[in-house]
Amino acid sequence: MEQIIKFLLQNFGLTFFVIGLIFSVYSILMARKKLNKPSAAENLIKWFVFFSIGVSCLYNGIMHTVFSEAIAKFIGWPDSPFQQEVGFASFGFSLIGFIAFKGSWQTKLCAIAGPSCFLLGAAGGHIYQMITAGNFAPGNAGVVFYMDILLPIVGWVLLYLSRHSVTGDKS
């Protein structure tokens, strides 16, 4: 049980992504209105921005500001003041994720765009560290790395699928 909890906490991006999917499915199944693509897409994106952006970035912010030494070790880096900056940037992304949960399509666009730049940039940094420093620590080359790529892709796909809220396109 300890190993499972450790895995879930170390791979928080995956953990909160799956929790968001569970909430999305539940919300879709409990919807009283007729199930259709636009309402399903809206449920998926709102829970995605809540958990994969809001909660995940809040957790990341706390970890990088309060537990910076442990996180640096997990990533395979020395502890650095830059972790505080990463933490506070994460708090900002978290805030927009929570706002976007009930916000407009444009707000959801903002909640996807900023963290996407951050996550894809982090993925590039992880690749660079793997190649130049041989850093294959779990926090650099494990699930964290793959989620840095997957979450922006999923976010943009969900944003595209939920475009009906702006365009009126119900297909």
Secondary structure, DSSP 8 states (H G I E B T S, - for coil): -HHHHHHHHHTHHHHHHHHHHHHHHHHHHH-SS---HHHHHHHHHHHIIIIIIIIHHHHHHHHHHHSHHHHHHHHTS---THHHHHHHHHHHHHHHHHHHHSS-HHHHHHHHHHHHHHHHHHHHHHHHHHHHH----HHHHSHHHHHHHHHHHHHHHHHHHTTHHHH----
